[in-house]
Amino acid sequence: MAATAPRRPGRLEFVLVRLWHAALVGGFVVAYATGDEDTYAMHLFAGWLVVALVALRLLAGGLAPANSPLKLRRPNRSRLLALGIAAALAGVGIAALTGVAADALPFFEHLHEGLAEVSLWVALAHVAVAVAVFKGRKWLARWRSAPAAALLVLAAVSPLMAAEPARDAILAAYAAQARAADPAFAGWSPARGEALYRSRNAVNPDAPSCASCHTDDPTRPGRHVRTGRAIEPVAVSANPKRFTDAEKVEERFARDCKSVLGRVCTAVEKGDYVAFMAAR
């Protein structure tokens, strides 16, 4: 009795795999590039899209025929490639899920940011492995050691570096700017920072003060008045990672000062604000 010929994958299956990859990469890139309050709706949509695409891929991988390109486990698939696929799906999926959770529970925000960075490296490693498998199998030997894994661990641990030196460096930079503008600058005043935090302005009726989003007690979680996004406490005692990333600190001052005060904050105002939050 003649053996049954193995099923040949259809062209549509390969097209679906390519379209899925394109959609996932697009969703991840959009989610990675957005996240600010002004683009948060786009960030949230892209995050949910990534979650849906990962779930769809897992479902298709479980239901597809054995030799289909949609199948996650295939007899002739390189173990290294299979591991890369599993790691990429897990990394991107978990990063997206923690982002969805952070929308309601600010506690997950830093975990989400860290996992997003790690998942980017995992995805790049998966691409490198796929290139090695399909363009030159002799390259695989270079990927059997674990230098990439060490880099991923380093990327995951780096956000846990000491926060106080970074905050001190930010304050030192603002102090230099303050002295350049006024040689009589005598140091930071948490009292002035608190006054700035609680001051009310008529520029933006929806957010007349910093407390509009961060509440009257900066040690408590807040919520963005326009998007409804949950915000972690701004006070350092409740959120030690606040004011440790100079780029993000400056970005948020540039955005929020214009939104609440209708102008750019001075270096003294920025330093006083950080000093107030560091003292809370």
N, C-alpha and C positions, 0 to 999 in steps of 0.2 A: 504494500500500500504506500503510495507516494506521500512524502512528508508535506505538510501544509506550509506554503511559503510564508515567511514572516511578514507581518503587516508593514507597509511602507508609510512613513509619516507623510501627511498631506502638506501641501504648500501653505495652506491657511494656518496650520499650527505654528510654522516658523514665523509667519507674519504676526500672529498673535504674541509670540514671545518677544519679537522686536518692538511691537507697539507697547507691550507691558513695560519693557526696559525703558523706552523713551518716556512714558508717563511717569514711571517711578523716579527717574533721574530729574525730570522736570519738576515734579512735586517736591523732591528733596532739595533741589537748588533754590526754589522759591521759598520754601520754609526756612532754609539756612540763611538766605539773604534778607528776609523780613523778620518781624518780631517786635519792632518798635510799636508804640501805641498807635502811631499814625498808619501803620500798615498791618496792624494786628489781625484784622479780619482776613486779609490775604494769607497771613501766616497760619492762622487757625484752619482755614479752608485747605491749605496745602498739607497741613499735618493730618487732617482727617482723610485726605486723598491718599496719602502714603499708607495710613492704617488700612484703608479699604483695599488698596492694591496688594499689600502684603497678605492680607486675609484671602483675597481672590487667588493669589499665586499659590498659597498653601492648599486651598480647596482644589484648584486645577491640578496641582501636583499629586494630590491623593487620588483623584478620580480619572486622570488621563491613562490611556493604555501604556503598557510597559515600555515600548520603544518610542513613545511620543516625546518630542522636545519639551513638552509641557511637564513631563514627569520629573519630579525632584530626584528620585533614586532610579538610576538606570544601570544595568549590568556592566555596560562598557564605559561608564563614566569614571574618570580619574578620581581617586579618593581625595586628593588634594583639592580638586575643583569642587567636589561635593561638599567638602568642609568649608571652602570659601563661600559657596552659595548659602549654606546654612548660617555661617557667621554673618554674612551681609544681611540676610533676611532678618536674623535675630537682632542685630545691632540697629538697623534702620527701624524695624518694627517697634522695638522697646523704646528707642529714642522718641518715636512719634507718640507712643502710648503715654510715656511720662509727660510729654508736652500737653496732651489732652488732659491728663490729671492735673497738671500745673495750672490749667485754666480755672480750676475750682479750688485747688489746694496749693497755695504758694510754696509750701514745703518742698514740692517736687521741682521747683524752678531751677535750682542749681544742679540737681541731679540730671534734669533734662538737658541743660546746656552742656554738662560734661559728657553725657552719653551721645549728644549730637556730634561733638568733636571726635569722640572715639569712633562713632559709626562712619564718619567721613573717611577716616583712615582704614577702617575695615572694608569699606566699599572700594577704595583705591587698591587695597591689597587684592581684593577679589578680581578686579579688572586686570591687575598684573598677572595673577595666576591664570586667568582665562586666556590672556595673550600667550603666556608660556605654553599652555596646553594645546592651543589651536594653531599657533604659529611656529612652535619649536619645542617639542617634548623634551629635548635634551636640557632645556633650561630648568626643568622641574627640580633637578638636584639642588639648585641654588635656593629653592624655597622650602626644603625639608628641614632646615634649621629654623630657629625661632627668633631672628632679629626683629622681624616685624611685630611679633607678639610683645617683645620688650618695649618697642616704641609705643604700642597701644597702652601698655600698663603705665608708662611714663606720662602719656597724655591724660590718662584717667586720674593719676595721682597729682599732677601739676596744679589743679585748682585748689588742692588742700595745702598749698604752701602758706607760710606765715603771712597773716593779713596786716599786722601792725606796721612793719617796715614799708609795705606798699602804700599804706595810708599816710604814713609820715612823709614819704617821698612826694605824694600829691600835695600835701600841705606845704612842704618846702618849696615846691614849684610855684604855688600860689603866693607864698610869702615873698619870693623873689619878684614876682609881678607887682605885688602890692608896694614893695619898697621902690621899684622903678617908677611907679606912678606917684608915690608920696614917700619921700625919705623919712618922714616923721612917723611912719607906720610902726606901731608899738606891739603888735601881736594880735592873736585871735581873741574874740569875745564870744563865748557860748551864749551870753545874754542877747547880744545883737543877732546871733544866728537864730535864736528862738523867736525874737521879734520878727525877723524876716519870714520865718516859717508860718507864723500866725497872722501876719499882716493880710489885710483884705484889700483887693483892688477891683476896679470896675472894668478892666480890660476884657476879661472873659467871664461873663455871668455864670457859665456852667462850672468854672473852676476859679473862684475869686481868691483862693489861697492854696498853699501847699497842702493844708489839712483837708482840703476838699477830697483829695484822693487818699491821703495817708492817715486820715482821722486826726482828732485832737491829740491823741496819744500815739506818738510815732513808734512806740514799742509794739503796737498792735498791727495786725495785717490790715491793709487797705483795699480799696477797689477803685479802678479807674472810672471816673464819672461818666465818660462818654462810651467806652467800649464795654464796661462792666467786668473787665479783666481783674482777677485777684492779684494783689500786689503784696509782696513780702514786706515785713516791717522795715522801715527806713532807719531806725535807731540801731546803732552798732551793738548794743547789749543784747538785742533780740535777733540780730542778723549780722554776725561778725564779718561777713564777706562784703558788706557795704563799703563803698568808697575805697576799693582796693585795685580797681582797673582804671587807670588814668584815662584811657580813651573813652570808656563808657561813662565815666563821671563827667567828663567834659561834654560829651554828646548829650547827656541828660540835662546838664545845666543849660546848654545852648537851646535845647528844645523847651524845657519847662519854664525857664526865665521869660522867654518870649511869650509863652502861652499864658502864664499867670501874671507876670509883671508888665508885659508888653515891651520889654527891652532886654538888652544883654546885661547879665549880672557882672558886677565888678569882681576883681580878684579877692578883695576884702570880704565881699558878701559870700562868695563861694567858700572861702576859708572859714568864716564865721559859722556858716551853715554846717560844714563838715565837723567843725569843733563842737557845735551843739549836739549833733547826732552822735558823735564819739563819746560825749559825756552822758548820754542817756542810756 
